[in-house]
């Protein structure tokens, strides 16, 4: 029996309902790092589940993720 991981579609900070595709141009224009992005938008500052995705977004420009990334606490 083959077990497959469930499909995921992660494209936003849930707490602030802000899409990564909307955040990326703001971050690039302002030169934000993760901390600055959090201070300016609140994203990544509440539950923190989006922090690894925000980090990847800033590093690679990815705005939609189809797999779970390890949390900051791991």
C-alpha positions, -999 to 999 in steps of 0.1 A, spaced: 0 0 0 14 34 -10 7 63 14 6 97 -2 8 130 17 -23 151 15 -22 179 -10 -18 214 5 -21 249 -10 -5 275 13 -6 310 -1 -12 333 28 -8 343 65 -40 330 80 -40 353 110 -39 384 89 -54 369 57 -26 384 37 -15 366 5 22 360 0 18 372 -36 7 406 -22 34 407 5 64 399 -17 64 431 -38 59 452 -7 88 434 10 111 438 -20 103 474 -25 109 483 11 138 459 16 122 441 45 137 411 62 114 388 82 114 409 113 106 441 93 78 424 74 63 412 107 65 447 122 49 464 92 22 439 84 17 417 115 23 386 94 42 360 113 37 378 146 6 359 160 5 321 157 38 320 137 28 291 114 35 313 83 70 322 94 88 294 75 67 303 44 75 340 48 112 332 52 111 311 20 91 338 2 117 364 10 146 341 1 133 324 -31 103 345 -42 79 316 -38 44 327 -30 25 294 -32 36 263 -14 24 227 -21 41 211 8 44 217 46 76 234 57 91 227 91 80 251 118 104 275 135 102 254 167 116 223 150 
